[in-house]
Amino acid sequence: MADCETFVALVTCFRDDEAIDYEATRRQVRRQVQAGNNIMCAGTNGDFTALTFDEKVRLTEEVVAEVGGKARVIVNAGMPATHETVLLAKEFDRIGVDGIAVITPYFIACTQDGLVRHFSTVADSVSTPVYLYDIPARTQNHIEPKTAATLARHGNIAGIKDSGGAKETLEAYLAVSKAASDRFDVYSGPDSLVLWSFENGAKGCISGLGNVMPEVLAAICRAHNEGDAQEAARQQERFTALRTDLYALGYPPALVKRALYLMDPSVGASRQPALLPTPEQDAAIGRILEAHGLTRSAEAAQ
């Protein structure tokens, strides 16, 4: 089996006026590539719902240019309507990314047949491999394992990102991958299941928490690929411990962005109407970062 790989669901950096700070975003790309991670842009942790069509296109161009072939890039094209998803996917196809993720439509309640039509239409429209993206808690639409198995037979659908958080669903998707002779890759989303997913047949993970702990995420993968189970477990314990402490405070993507802001203010805040941080929350996040050796000075020393 080929080595596993890590992607970080990269934050999008904003200035005080809420304009995208492309140079600050490029710095985050360099940080991740240096650590050994690949990049997913315009995902949940990248505030994709707050970005315009043109901003997503330019953001992808900037990320691809900064990566310069040193890592792989996947970008999320998913929108509520198939029509706009196809338009975005074609732009990403033109730019030249390694994969196009398509989050399930949101706001619109979809049947499983509707999801098959949606994903198949997008995959038919581009040459870049398409990855399904399941996160039902945010979209209220779920790709059933049987539906994933149907879509796995499409020649240009290469896999799925599972951000549902349930080990049982991840196991079901892994079974789909096995039945498809590993032509359908599974990427785990939950940060607590990175190593477990590697050990059980996942191709890789796409992590939000990796924005805060890029070296630890990469170390889990590297140790696993080298067959060092003890070191992989030790690094996963570090990763899970931060996840447990940080996510106990509220909505994970907002907390990841704010934790990273406290380490590097150039990432900025999220666009409104995202919940504004409070001094009390910042203090709590700061204590967690310090406890995990992630103060700004500690980060700069790495």
N, C-alpha and C positions, 0 to 999 in steps of 0.2 A: 504493500500500500504506500502511496506517495506521502511525503511529509505533510503534516498539518500546517495551517497558516493562520495568522491573526490579522484582522482588520480593525481599525479604530473608526468608530462613527464620529468623524471629526466635527468639532464645534465650528460654527461660523462666527467670525469675530465682527463686532460692530463698534463704531465710534459713538460718542455721546449723542450725536444727532440721529442715531440709528441707521446711518449709512454703513454698508459693508466695508470693513477695513481689510482689503485684500492682502496688503503686505503683512499685517498681523496674522491673517489666516495662513499665508505662506510660511510664516515662522513656525506655526503649529504643525504644518506639513513636514517641514525639515526636522522638527523634534521627533515626530513619529517615525519617519524614515530612518533617522539616525538610531533610534531604539531598536529597529528591526521589524516594524509593523507596516502593513499595507493600509490603504486609505479607503474609507467609504465617505463620500461627501453628499450633502443635501439629504441627510437622513433625519431621524427623529432628534438626535442630539445636535444636528446642524440647523435646527429651527426651520426646516424645509417648508412648513405651512405658512411661515411669515415672509417667504421670499417670492419675488415676482418671477415670471417666466424668464425674462431677460437676465435677471440676477442669477438664476440657477445655471443658465448657459455660461455666463461669464465666470461664475464661481468654478464651474467644472473646467473651463479653459485654463484658469489660473492654477488650479490644483494639478492638472495634468502637466502643465508647463513646469511647475515647481518640482514635481516628482521626477520628471525627466527620464523615465524608464527605470528608475532605481527601485520601484515598488509597483504593486498592482493597484489600480483604481477602479472602484465600483461607485456608481452614482445612482441615486434614487430618482426615478421619473414618475412615480405614482401620483395620480391626481384622481379626483372623484369620477371624472368622465374619461372614457376610453379615448375619445377624440384628442383631448389635450395631452393625455399620456403618450399617445403616438407621436404628436408633434414634438414633445420634449425628447422622447426616445430617439427620434431621428436626428435631433441636434446633437445628442450625446454620441450617437453612432458616427456622425460627421467628425466630431472632435477626436474620437479615438480613445475610448476607455476600454477596460478589460471586461467589464460587466455592467449591465443595466438592471438595477433592482427595481421592482414594481410593487409598491405597497398596495394592499387591498384597497379598493375604493372606500372612501369614508363619507358619511352623511347619507349616502344612498344605500338602502338595504338591498343586498344582492343575494340571489339564489346561487347554488353551487354551479348550475348551468351558466348563469350570468358571469361567474368568475372564470369559468373555462373559456367563454367567448372573449372576455376582457383580456386575459393574459395571452391567449392564442393570437388575438388580433395584434397586440403589441409585438409579440415575438415574430410574427409574420412580417412586420414592417421594417425590421432592422437585421443586420448581419451580426451585431454584437450579441454575445450570449445574454439571455435574460434570466434573472433570478426572482422567484416569487418572494414576497416579504409579508409574513403573517404576524400581525400584532393586534389581535382582536380587542384588547382592552381599550385601544385608542380609536380603532376604526369601526368596531361593532360588526365586522365581517370576518369570518374565520374560514381558512382553507382546510376543509376536511381532508384527512389522509387519503381517502379514496379519490378526491379531486386532485390532490397532489400526484397520485399515481397516474391518473389520466393525463395530466399536464406533463408528467415526466416522459411521456412518449412523444412529445413534440420535439422536433429536431433542433430547435433553438432555445429550448428552456433547459438551463443547465443545473438548476438547483433551487434551494429555498433557504431563506433566513427565517428561523423560528424565534420570535420574540414573545411567544405566549407565556413563557415562564413555567409551564407544566412539564415535568420530566416525562409524563406519559405521552404527551403529544410529540415531544422530541423523539422518543423511542419509536413512535408510529412513523414519523418522517424518516428516521434511520432505516426502518424496515422497507420503506418505499425505495430508498437509495440502494439497499442491498438487492431488492428484487429487480432493480433497473441495471444491475451489474455495474454499480458505481458510476453510471453515466449521469446520475442526478445527485449533485453534492448537497450536503446539509451543513449549514452554518448556524451555530447556536448563538442566541442573543443574551440569555441570562448570564451575568458575570459570575455567579456562584457555580455554574455548570461548565465552565471552560474546559477544565481538565477531564471531567466526567465525559463530556461530549467527545473529546479527542480519543479517550480510551474505548469509546463505544461506536466508533466508526465515522464521526463527523469529519468533514474536510477541514473545517476551521471554525472560527468564531468571529463575530462582529460585535465589538464591545464599546459601550459608552464610557464605562469607568476607565478604560485605557487612556482617555484624555488626561486623567489625573495621575495614573500610575503606568506610563507606557513601558518602562523597563521591566516592571514585574510581569505585565501581560506577555511581553515578548519572551521573558525568562521561562514562563510556564510552557510555552510552545517549544522553545529550544530544548529544554530539559526532556520534555516528552519525546521529541524527535530523536534525541540522542539516547533514549532508553534509560534515562536517570529518573526512575519513578519517585524516589525519595525527594530529590530536589524539585521535581515538578509539583509534588504534593505540598512541599514547604512554600513554594511561591504561590500556589493556589490558596493556601491558608492566609497568606498576607493579603491577597486580593480580596478574598471573601470577608476578611475582618474589616477592611475599609468599607466594603459594600454594606455590611451589616450596620456599621456605625453611621455612615453618611446617609443611606437611604431611609434610616429610621426617622429622619427629619422631615421627609415629604417627598414630593415628585422628583424621581431620579434625574431626568435630564436637566431640570432647573438647578438641582443641587450639584451635579457635575460641573455645569457651567460656572456656578458661583464659587465652587471650590477652586476651579482653575483660575478664576478671576483673582481670588485672594493670593494665589501663587504668582500670577502674571496679569496685572490689570489691563494689559493691552487687548485681552480677548473681549472686554466690554460686557455689557449686560445683554439680555435678550430683548427683542422688540416687544413693545406693548401689544396686547394687554397682559403679557406674562406677569406673574406675581412679582412685585418689587421686593427685593431683599430688605431685611430689617437689621438694625445693629445687633439685636439679640441673636438672630439666626447666623449672622456673620461671625459673631463671637463663638457660637456653638460649632460652626464649621471649622473655625480657626483652631479650636481646641482639638478637634478630630485630626486635622492635618498635622498638628504638632505631635500628637500621640503616635501618628504613623510615620513620623520623620519626613513630613512633606511640607515643611515651612518653606517660604520663598528662598531662604538662604540654603536650606538643604537641597532644594531642587536645583539651584544654580550650581551647587558643588558637584552634581552628578554628571 
